[in-house]
Each structure stands twice: as C-alpha cells, then as structure tokens.
Amino acid sequence: MKIDNNLYRETLYLSKQTARWFYSFLPLQIRYGTDFLNMSKQLEISERWSIEKLADYQNRCLRKLINHAYKNVPYYHSMFKKYGILPTDIKTINNLEIIPPLSKDDLRNNFKKLIATNIKNSELICKSTSGTSGRPVHFYLERRQKQYLYGSPFRWRHFRWGGYEPNNRCATLYNWRIPAKTSGQRRLFYYDRMRRLLILSTYDMTRKNIHQYAEALQKHNPEFLHGFPSAIEMMVKYLREQIVPPPIKPRAIFTQSEIVYPWQRILIEQYFGCKIYDWYGMEERAIAASECEFHTDYHIFSEFCIVEVLREGKNVIGEEGELISTPLDNYAMPLLRYKTGDLGMLVNEKCACGRTLPLMRLSGGRDRNFVVTKSESLISVTIVDIPNATKNIEQFQFVQEEVGTVTLKILRKDSFSEEDLDLIKRDLKEKFGDMIKVRIKFVERMDRTSRGKLPLLVQKLKFDKDLYPV
C-alpha cells in the first residue's frame, strides 16, 4: 500500500498540534515541574534578603563549588597546586581574587581538563557560542540546566518583574526555529499553544510582508513582546513607515542578546506605549542580570553568579572595567572568574525598587552585527549557528561589501570535511533562505582590528541615521 507523504505529514502535524493544545491546559506543576515552581517562589523571597544574608548564601555556594572544582576538575586541581591555593583559602567572595581569571582562550585550550570527572557523560550537554568574535566557544552544562532561557526560574524572575506570568500570552522576535509547512514552505510565524507563544520569523521580515506580522499579532493579541532589540526596532520602523498603528498594546517588552541603544528604547517604547525590560546574560550561562521596573541599572542575580569588575588586574567598584563572573550552579564545567569580554561597572547604590540584589551598569560590548538582505532588510549574523552546525572550524567571519551578498571566511581545522561544509550551507540556507547570497571563502588566517579584536562581521556598507543602507 502506497502512503501519501503529504497526507502523512499533515496528519502528523495536526496530531502534534492537538497534543500541544491539550498540554497547554495542564496545571503549571506538570508543565514546568515542582522544582521550577519552588525555586521561583524562593527567588521572590531571596531578592529582598538582607545584604548579609545574601552574602552568606553566596559564600556557602562558593565554598561548595570550590571544593567540587578542586576534587573533580583536573584543570583547577592542577592550577590550585601550581599557585599554592587550597580550597580552605577561599571562604568568602572576597577571597576569589587569588584565583587567576579564566579567559575564553583558557576555556578553548583546556576544554577537556575543565570537565568534571564525577558527572556521567549521559548527564552532560555540550553547547557552544560564537559570541561576537567569530571564534567558537564550546562548554558543558548538566542536563538539568537545559532550559536556561525559558525553563529557568531566573529567567522567569526577569519576566515577572515586567508583570509576565507563565500563563500569559507572548510574541517573540528571536532565533526560535519555526516549523515549516507540510509542503516544506517557510512560515512567517507560528503559534506554539503549549508555551502560549507567537513566534515571528526574524529572518523573513520585510517591508512587503510587515502587514502579515501585524495581522498575526492582532489575531493572537499577546500581552507581552520579546526578542532581539534590533528585530523589534526594524518591525517598528517598517510599521511606522506604512503608517500602521500598534497592532497590540503589550504590558511590557523583554529584550536580550544585544545592547539596547537609547534611540531603540525611545522608538520602541513610544510606539508600543510600554517599557522595555532588558536581560543581560551569556550563552555560557556565566552571568545573569536584569532591569527592574525602575530601569536604572541591572540587578545582578546573586543567587546565580558572583560578578566582579577588573581594571588593570584589580577589583574595582564604581569604576569601569571588564566584567568577570563565577556561575554558582554549573558543576559540569565550573567557570571560576570567567572573563565575559564586556565592559561595565558595579554600582554602589540602592535601587528604589527595594530589592537588595546589587546593581551593575553596562558600558560596552555586544555591538549589533547587521547584514543587509536583497530587499534591504537587516538581519543580525549572530543568529547563524555555525558552531553548533560543526565543531571542525577554528574561526569564522562575515564580510559584506554589497547589498544582499556576504562572504563567509572560514579558518578550518584539519578535521574539516565536505560533510562539515554541507552542514554549514544547510544552516545558512535555513537562516537566510534566498534573502542573502553567501560566498564561502577558506582562509589561512583571520585579520584582526587595530585593537586586536576579531569582529564577527566586517560591515563595509554605509548606513543612514535610521539604519538603512545608502
């Protein structure tokens, strides 16, 4: 008996949708788990602990992590021996500075030695990030930490500060993968009933189809909006160009992954008539901080990490320096005093919200990396997931000199093969579609800037003040 493939795919799709619809009505305890709910409730309490109680909690978590790293992580055991450090030397966060900071190169060069030996391989998840440097960083998490972005109580604390609860509807312009239609055709949007989430494609948004985005928002009427600030900015500009009034009235907007520039904040908040709540984190799960309802600086989530600022190798408060962080919950691959590469300062002030979580201010890093498509829309190259497509590249970099076309420079490892090239092309096709022509060029070395940086994108096109190519 011959099976109609299209009919099979359509039936399977409808079955999954029905199952997700039923799942969306299950109690929160089942959908998110009791551990998630209990931790979320605990965080509502701990964000208003006394400074002394919060410090005591951090110190206890730190001592436990240090002991674990010394006993089970070869890199730290050797490094402690080299510098004459004993775990008992680190009793409080003030003692952390005796440990040399961990750079991204240290992580790359000592990858296997940084994996904890007492955690089963079945419990490890390997993740990666390209950041803005184009040189992949791989790291391990425990399987229990998989849902960092949407299953983490720390992320839900950020959402809660903006009034968002797990049962609310939300729309997102982020790098979520939208399932294709049964015919294989790409979708502009997709409503995930299980998450009550309207996923809007950040890759396909143009001036021509912006009305479809507005109609999808009106239809599902989400109470909140989330995504890359650059993507939300472009959506607002396209809608305003065509004199389209706000299709929804969100209660708050949540942004992440890129700096929110002042003009973006003004543009977006004025159009939608609500405030932006920005999240600061890293793919490496090394740091977590968020704006509260007063939108002055970022509250450091001290139950999650210990943040320091280094200036000329010394810890400083109230001065700009490099942000380094020690995540307290990653036992699979502890990152002690991890150098984020971003600039900021610790603010020695109290927030008007009354929360005791310390404040920090961002100063630099995370610049936008836009490429211009054939239709002159803008896409951030940070969405391209080359490090997870293949591990057999040393570095990569995009260069754009003409609209609709980019060159992808790749520095290959010896193990690179035609299969890796196919994987990269598949990821590029999925993310860019036909909007951008990509030329792949293999190189022997990457050229750095005068400041020694290796940008993810070398953008040679010029833009006007509204970020349109000229």
GUVOBA-440584 format. One line per field, with one value per residue (C-alpha): residue number from 0; residue in one letter; x, y, z; chain. Coordinates in nm, 3 decimals, decimal comma. Layout:
BEGIN
i = (NUM/...)
aa = (A/...)
east = (X/...)
north = (Y/...)
up = (Z/...)
ch = (A/...)
//
This chain:
BEGIN
i = (0/1/2/3/4/5/6/7/8/9/10/11/12/13/14/15/16/17/18/19/20/21/22/23/24/25/26/27/28/29/30/31/32/33/34/35/36/37/38/39/40/41/42/43/44/45/46/47/48/49/50/51/52/53/54/55/56/57/58/59/60/61/62/63/64/65/66/67/68/69/70/71/72/73/74/75/76/77/78/79/80/81/82/83/84/85/86/87/88/89/90/91/92/93/94/95/96/97/98/99/100/101/102/103/104/105/106/107/108/109/110/111/112/113/114/115/116/117/118/119/120/121/122/123/124/125/126/127/128/129/130/131/132/133/134/135/136/137/138/139/140/141/142/143/144/145/146/147/148/149/150/151/152/153/154/155/156/157/158/159/160/161/162/163/164/165/166/167/168/169/170/171/172/173/174/175/176/177/178/179/180/181/182/183/184/185/186/187/188/189/190/191/192/193/194/195/196/197/198/199/200/201/202/203/204/205/206/207/208/209/210/211/212/213/214/215/216/217/218/219/220/221/222/223/224/225/226/227/228/229/230/231/232/233/234/235/236/237/238/239/240/241/242/243/244/245/246/247/248/249/250/251/252/253/254/255/256/257/258/259/260/261/262/263/264/265/266/267/268/269/270/271/272/273/274/275/276/277/278/279/280/281/282/283/284/285/286/287/288/289/290/291/292/293/294/295/296/297/298/299/300/301/302/303/304/305/306/307/308/309/310/311/312/313/314/315/316/317/318/319/320/321/322/323/324/325/326/327/328/329/330/331/332/333/334/335/336/337/338/339/340/341/342/343/344/345/346/347/348/349/350/351/352/353/354/355/356/357/358/359/360/361/362/363/364/365/366/367/368/369/370/371/372/373/374/375/376/377/378/379/380/381/382/383/384/385/386/387/388/389/390/391/392/393/394/395/396/397/398/399/400/401/402/403/404/405/406/407/408/409/410/411/412/413/414/415/416/417/418/419/420/421/422/423/424/425/426/427/428/429/430/431/432/433/434/435/436/437/438/439/440/441/442/443/444/445/446/447/448/449/450/451/452/453/454/455/456/457/458/459/460/461/462/463/464/465/466/467/468/469)
aa = (M/K/I/D/N/N/L/Y/R/E/T/L/Y/L/S/K/Q/T/A/R/W/F/Y/S/F/L/P/L/Q/I/R/Y/G/T/D/F/L/N/M/S/K/Q/L/E/I/S/E/R/W/S/I/E/K/L/A/D/Y/Q/N/R/C/L/R/K/L/I/N/H/A/Y/K/N/V/P/Y/Y/H/S/M/F/K/K/Y/G/I/L/P/T/D/I/K/T/I/N/N/L/E/I/I/P/P/L/S/K/D/D/L/R/N/N/F/K/K/L/I/A/T/N/I/K/N/S/E/L/I/C/K/S/T/S/G/T/S/G/R/P/V/H/F/Y/L/E/R/R/Q/K/Q/Y/L/Y/G/S/P/F/R/W/R/H/F/R/W/G/G/Y/E/P/N/N/R/C/A/T/L/Y/N/W/R/I/P/A/K/T/S/G/Q/R/R/L/F/Y/Y/D/R/M/R/R/L/L/I/L/S/T/Y/D/M/T/R/K/N/I/H/Q/Y/A/E/A/L/Q/K/H/N/P/E/F/L/H/G/F/P/S/A/I/E/M/M/V/K/Y/L/R/E/Q/I/V/P/P/P/I/K/P/R/A/I/F/T/Q/S/E/I/V/Y/P/W/Q/R/I/L/I/E/Q/Y/F/G/C/K/I/Y/D/W/Y/G/M/E/E/R/A/I/A/A/S/E/C/E/F/H/T/D/Y/H/I/F/S/E/F/C/I/V/E/V/L/R/E/G/K/N/V/I/G/E/E/G/E/L/I/S/T/P/L/D/N/Y/A/M/P/L/L/R/Y/K/T/G/D/L/G/M/L/V/N/E/K/C/A/C/G/R/T/L/P/L/M/R/L/S/G/G/R/D/R/N/F/V/V/T/K/S/E/S/L/I/S/V/T/I/V/D/I/P/N/A/T/K/N/I/E/Q/F/Q/F/V/Q/E/E/V/G/T/V/T/L/K/I/L/R/K/D/S/F/S/E/E/D/L/D/L/I/K/R/D/L/K/E/K/F/G/D/M/I/K/V/R/I/K/F/V/E/R/M/D/R/T/S/R/G/K/L/P/L/L/V/Q/K/L/K/F/D/K/D/L/Y/P/V)
east = (0,000/0,145/0,139/0,072/0,367/0,192/-0,115/0,107/0,292/-0,034/-0,185/0,128/0,132/-0,235/-0,179/0,112/-0,087/-0,378/-0,143/0,019/-0,326/-0,429/-0,091/-0,138/-0,431/-0,235/-0,151/0,178/0,314/0,303/0,408/0,706/0,765/0,755/1,129/1,073/0,778/0,951/1,265/1,056/0,885/1,220/1,360/1,069/1,190/1,568/1,565/1,471/1,703/1,933/2,273/2,431/2,201/2,258/2,637/2,616/2,421/2,679/2,968/2,816/2,752/3,103/3,274/3,080/3,171/3,540/3,564/3,395/3,628/3,941/3,838/3,677/3,805/4,162/4,226/4,151/4,324/4,645/4,605/4,547/4,859/5,061/4,968/4,969/4,597/4,394/4,013/4,011/4,180/3,855/3,598/3,415/3,372/3,648/3,896/3,810/4,074/4,352/4,227/4,353/4,066/3,956/3,964/3,783/4,119/4,180/3,844/3,925/4,277/4,183/3,838/3,866/4,050/3,765/3,503/3,411/3,511/3,234/2,942/2,822/2,850/2,479/2,414/2,631/2,511/2,766/2,671/2,853/2,850/3,017/2,965/3,072/3,424/3,355/3,571/3,350/3,348/3,222/3,118/2,929/2,617/2,429/2,112/1,907/2,021/1,899/1,604/1,813/1,619/1,259/1,259/1,486/1,334/1,593/1,458/1,105/1,208/1,307/0,969/0,785/0,940/0,763/0,435/0,463/0,343/0,372/0,007/0,029/0,048/0,366/0,506/0,876/1,114/1,404/1,600/1,333/1,304/0,962/0,844/0,793/0,453/0,372/0,456/0,805/0,736/0,878/0,641/0,648/0,501/0,378/0,168/0,301/-0,003/0,198/0,402/0,126/0,392/0,355/0,688/0,758/1,036/1,329/1,474/1,190/1,055/1,049/0,866/0,648/0,521/0,510/0,128/0,120/0,319/0,073/-0,223/-0,067/-0,015/-0,373/-0,510/-0,327/-0,319/-0,018/0,008/0,389/0,657/1,007/1,310/1,626/1,609/1,731/1,450/1,180/1,332/1,307/0,950/0,851/1,026/0,852/0,513/0,565/0,680/0,347/0,151/0,034/-0,079/0,046/-0,124/-0,113/-0,085/0,171/0,212/0,592/0,865/1,156/1,486/1,811/2,132/2,216/2,274/1,956/2,066/1,894/1,732/1,597/1,444/1,277/1,148/1,006/0,860/0,692/0,537/0,402/0,337/0,512/0,854/1,143/1,288/1,635/1,809/2,187/2,321/2,562/2,527/2,791/2,544/2,816/2,618/2,259/2,124/1,808/1,638/1,359/1,059/1,277/1,502/1,811/2,079/2,088/2,026/2,282/2,114/2,343/2,186/2,307/2,651/2,922/3,019/3,345/3,488/3,859/4,057/4,427/4,405/4,247/3,891/3,714/3,371/3,230/3,489/3,464/3,642/3,591/3,303/3,405/3,166/3,156/2,835/2,739/2,531/2,748/2,916/2,968/3,224/3,289/3,389/3,565/3,612/3,515/3,610/3,300/3,474/3,211/3,271/3,075/3,090/2,949/2,717/2,739/2,383/2,045/1,763/1,433/1,255/1,375/1,541/1,882/2,031/2,340/2,347/2,577/2,596/2,694/2,946/3,033/3,043/2,768/2,750/2,500/2,616/2,371/2,385/2,164/1,942/1,843/1,523/1,733/1,602/1,852/1,946/2,192/2,452/2,454/2,153/2,370/2,451/2,770/2,940/2,653/2,645/3,005/3,290/3,554/3,622/3,871/3,728/3,480/3,387/3,130/3,225/2,967/3,059/2,738/2,367/2,225/2,564/2,811/3,139/3,183/3,553/3,635/3,955/3,928/4,057/4,245/3,938/3,712/3,539/3,281/3,022/3,101/3,066/2,724/2,615/2,721/2,541/2,228/2,233/2,290/2,002/1,771/1,852/1,897/1,686/1,716/1,744/2,124/2,376/2,665/3,007/3,227/3,600/3,857/4,147/4,477/4,444/4,197/4,282/4,218/4,132/4,385/4,257/4,329/3,966/3,822/3,470/3,205/3,103/3,310/3,035/3,162/2,823/2,727/2,401/2,198/2,084/1,781/1,999/1,909/2,191/2,296)
north = (0,000/0,334/0,610/0,970/1,155/1,492/1,340/1,163/1,484/1,678/1,414/1,407/1,785/1,803/1,530/1,719/2,041/1,869/1,719/2,059/2,219/1,968/2,005/2,382/2,330/2,117/2,272/2,461/2,195/1,944/2,179/2,331/2,094/2,142/2,224/2,517/2,649/2,606/2,783/3,065/3,119/3,112/3,378/3,609/3,593/3,598/3,912/4,103/3,928/4,144/4,211/3,996/3,700/3,723/3,731/3,431/3,235/3,321/3,224/2,885/2,815/2,931/2,707/2,408/2,490/2,543/2,210/2,036/2,202/2,109/1,745/1,673/1,917/1,843/2,198/2,354/2,082/2,146/2,523/2,534/2,321/2,549/2,866/2,708/2,757/2,537/2,518/2,633/2,958/3,063/3,118/3,421/3,605/3,843/3,557/3,483/3,720/3,476/3,259/3,370/3,469/3,223/3,360/3,221/3,103/2,922/2,750/2,651/2,531/2,332/2,216/1,851/1,932/2,161/1,884/1,744/1,378/1,284/1,367/1,097/1,161/1,094/1,396/1,632/1,861/2,027/2,378/2,646/3,013/3,228/3,547/3,846/3,726/3,454/3,207/2,935/2,860/2,519/2,435/2,175/2,201/1,941/1,813/1,966/2,310/2,267/2,505/2,810/3,057/2,962/2,694/2,871/3,033/3,309/3,400/3,389/3,628/3,871/3,821/3,853/4,193/4,308/4,151/3,836/3,505/3,155/3,154/3,484/3,506/3,641/3,713/3,678/3,804/3,583/3,296/3,034/2,779/2,790/2,451/2,454/2,394/2,038/2,142/2,242/2,615/2,854/3,022/3,386/3,300/3,010/2,992/2,749/2,664/2,478/2,790/3,036/3,189/3,355/3,304/3,563/3,499/3,735/3,608/3,681/4,016/4,277/4,597/4,398/4,141/4,354/4,369/3,990/4,030/4,295/4,068/3,776/3,999/4,125/3,773/3,625/3,951/3,868/4,054/4,078/4,109/3,960/3,948/4,099/4,478/4,515/4,293/4,476/4,808/4,710/4,586/4,921/5,113/4,912/4,957/5,328/5,373/5,236/5,430/5,113/5,178/4,941/4,606/4,518/4,701/4,495/4,542/4,514/4,429/4,197/4,224/4,029/3,927/4,275/4,617/4,824/5,158/5,475/5,554/5,198/5,222/5,556/5,438/5,107/5,238/5,535/5,318/5,044/5,266/5,042/4,989/4,766/4,523/4,421/4,097/4,057/3,705/3,484/3,167/3,022/3,069/3,261/3,568/3,683/4,031/4,222/4,559/4,606/4,838/5,144/5,081/5,247/4,974/4,594/4,385/4,105/3,773/3,696/3,354/3,258/3,418/3,629/3,930/4,126/4,414/4,407/4,719/4,671/4,334/4,469/4,451/4,788/4,926/5,238/5,227/5,084/4,758/4,410/4,210/3,868/3,621/3,295/3,098/2,909/2,631/2,477/2,172/2,004/2,266/2,525/2,864/3,039/3,414/3,383/3,684/3,793/4,037/4,301/4,630/4,763/4,876/4,776/5,049/5,106/5,235/5,104/5,068/5,241/4,909/4,794/4,474/4,408/4,242/4,450/4,677/4,694/4,919/4,807/5,020/4,834/4,514/4,331/4,568/4,483/4,279/4,357/4,225/4,381/4,145/4,172/4,352/4,588/4,448/4,390/4,061/4,010/3,746/3,632/3,414/3,191/2,885/2,768/2,648/2,404/2,301/2,178/2,175/2,145/2,514/2,731/3,074/3,236/3,585/3,753/4,036/4,244/4,479/4,477/4,460/4,107/3,933/3,836/3,648/3,389/3,345/3,014/2,904/2,525/2,263/1,967/1,750/1,970/1,776/1,812/1,694/1,995/2,225/2,076/2,129/2,495/2,551/2,389/2,620/2,926/2,823/2,770/3,109/3,328/3,147/3,329/3,670/3,669/3,514/3,368/3,315/3,081/3,152/2,937/3,135/3,059/3,339/3,600/3,970/4,150/4,513/4,770/4,696/4,326/4,224/3,978/4,102/3,855/4,089/4,335/4,562/4,780/4,922/5,266/5,336/5,648/5,758/5,526/5,224/5,195/5,131/5,428)
up = (0,000/-0,109/0,155/0,054/0,213/0,216/0,382/0,637/0,723/0,751/0,981/1,197/1,217/1,324/1,583/1,737/1,741/1,916/2,175/2,241/2,273/2,543/2,716/2,740/2,979/3,226/3,566/3,596/3,833/3,544/3,264/3,445/3,735/4,111/4,127/3,892/4,092/4,429/4,306/4,157/4,491/4,671/4,437/4,521/4,881/4,831/4,612/4,929/5,172/5,379/5,224/5,494/5,428/5,053/5,106/5,339/5,074/4,806/5,031/5,111/4,741/4,653/4,909/4,781/4,419/4,501/4,683/4,390/4,135/4,332/4,377/4,039/3,775/3,657/3,534/3,872/4,072/3,876/3,882/4,259/4,308/4,079/4,270/4,615/4,666/4,899/4,888/5,251/5,142/4,975/5,245/5,105/4,776/4,890/4,861/4,498/4,362/4,450/4,160/3,815/3,580/3,312/2,956/2,653/2,520/2,851/2,804/2,445/2,521/2,834/2,732/2,836/3,158/3,266/3,254/3,596/3,623/3,870/3,640/3,399/3,027/2,994/3,218/3,011/2,733/2,505/2,397/2,203/2,118/1,857/2,059/1,852/1,785/1,530/1,721/1,869/2,240/2,350/2,703/2,905/3,116/3,312/3,150/3,431/3,312/2,955/2,985/3,067/2,853/2,915/3,181/3,424/3,735/3,695/3,353/3,489/3,763/3,487/3,318/3,649/3,712/3,397/3,508/3,293/3,439/3,282/3,170/2,981/2,602/2,446/2,099/2,019/1,751/1,845/1,689/1,755/1,477/1,314/1,181/0,805/0,650/0,547/0,191/0,308/0,262/0,523/0,767/0,873/1,211/1,422/1,738/1,997/2,207/2,468/2,550/2,457/2,236/1,895/1,718/1,449/1,199/1,243/0,916/0,675/0,794/0,515/0,426/0,186/0,435/0,751/0,731/0,780/1,101/1,219/1,138/1,328/1,632/1,615/1,583/1,883/2,082/2,305/2,634/2,609/2,341/2,350/2,124/1,983/2,021/1,663/1,531/1,729/1,618/1,250/1,291/1,444/1,165/0,894/1,062/1,112/0,751/0,633/0,895/1,071/1,430/1,702/1,633/2,005/2,336/2,529/2,902/2,871/2,620/2,707/2,519/2,527/2,345/2,211/2,363/2,374/2,237/2,369/2,033/2,013/2,358/2,278/1,939/2,067/2,393/2,226/1,954/2,182/2,484/2,739/2,894/2,788/3,044/2,927/3,021/3,034/3,012/2,821/2,620/2,854/3,146/3,331/3,428/3,473/3,537/3,457/3,465/3,717/3,690/3,763/3,459/3,603/3,608/3,601/3,914/3,936/4,017/4,310/4,374/4,025/3,997/4,157/3,945/3,970/3,769/3,681/3,594/3,527/3,702/4,021/4,152/4,145/4,242/4,082/3,802/3,454/3,380/3,238/3,381/3,511/3,665/3,859/3,795/4,109/3,953/3,679/3,827/3,488/3,383/3,656/3,515/3,802/3,740/3,374/3,159/2,969/2,736/2,816/2,995/3,290/3,649/3,986/4,116/4,489/4,527/4,636/4,385/4,450/4,397/4,739/4,616/4,770/4,460/4,367/4,064/3,766/3,462/3,111/2,923/2,606/2,404/2,217/1,923/1,656/1,357/1,077/0,723/0,456/0,257/-0,110/0,000/0,216/0,543/0,825/0,991/1,275/1,185/1,549/1,459/1,239/1,446/1,276/1,600/1,658/1,291/1,306/1,556/1,286/1,236/1,421/1,339/1,104/0,998/0,772/0,538/0,348/0,067/-0,137/-0,056/-0,049/-0,056/0,216/0,221/0,495/0,574/0,744/0,910/0,902/1,141/0,993/1,056/0,838/0,559/0,282/0,535/0,756/0,457/0,380/0,742/0,728/0,399/0,542/0,845/0,626/0,399/0,695/0,849/0,542/0,281/-0,051/0,115/0,118/-0,118/0,081/-0,071/0,133/0,136/0,315/0,461/0,634/0,891/1,016/1,020/1,347/1,407/1,530/1,883/1,843/1,807/1,558/1,479/1,373/1,090/0,889/0,755/0,469/0,368/0,490/0,673/0,726/1,071/1,051/0,973/0,608/0,356/0,145)
ch = (A/A/A/A/A/A/A/A/A/A/A/A/A/A/A/A/A/A/A/A/A/A/A/A/A/A/A/A/A/A/A/A/A/A/A/A/A/A/A/A/A/A/A/A/A/A/A/A/A/A/A/A/A/A/A/A/A/A/A/A/A/A/A/A/A/A/A/A/A/A/A/A/A/A/A/A/A/A/A/A/A/A/A/A/A/A/A/A/A/A/A/A/A/A/A/A/A/A/A/A/A/A/A/A/A/A/A/A/A/A/A/A/A/A/A/A/A/A/A/A/A/A/A/A/A/A/A/A/A/A/A/A/A/A/A/A/A/A/A/A/A/A/A/A/A/A/A/A/A/A/A/A/A/A/A/A/A/A/A/A/A/A/A/A/A/A/A/A/A/A/A/A/A/A/A/A/A/A/A/A/A/A/A/A/A/A/A/A/A/A/A/A/A/A/A/A/A/A/A/A/A/A/A/A/A/A/A/A/A/A/A/A/A/A/A/A/A/A/A/A/A/A/A/A/A/A/A/A/A/A/A/A/A/A/A/A/A/A/A/A/A/A/A/A/A/A/A/A/A/A/A/A/A/A/A/A/A/A/A/A/A/A/A/A/A/A/A/A/A/A/A/A/A/A/A/A/A/A/A/A/A/A/A/A/A/A/A/A/A/A/A/A/A/A/A/A/A/A/A/A/A/A/A/A/A/A/A/A/A/A/A/A/A/A/A/A/A/A/A/A/A/A/A/A/A/A/A/A/A/A/A/A/A/A/A/A/A/A/A/A/A/A/A/A/A/A/A/A/A/A/A/A/A/A/A/A/A/A/A/A/A/A/A/A/A/A/A/A/A/A/A/A/A/A/A/A/A/A/A/A/A/A/A/A/A/A/A/A/A/A/A/A/A/A/A/A/A/A/A/A/A/A/A/A/A/A/A/A/A/A/A/A/A/A/A/A/A/A/A/A/A/A/A/A/A/A/A/A/A/A/A/A/A/A/A/A/A/A/A/A/A/A/A/A/A/A/A/A/A/A/A/A/A/A/A/A/A/A/A/A/A/A/A/A/A/A/A/A/A/A)
//
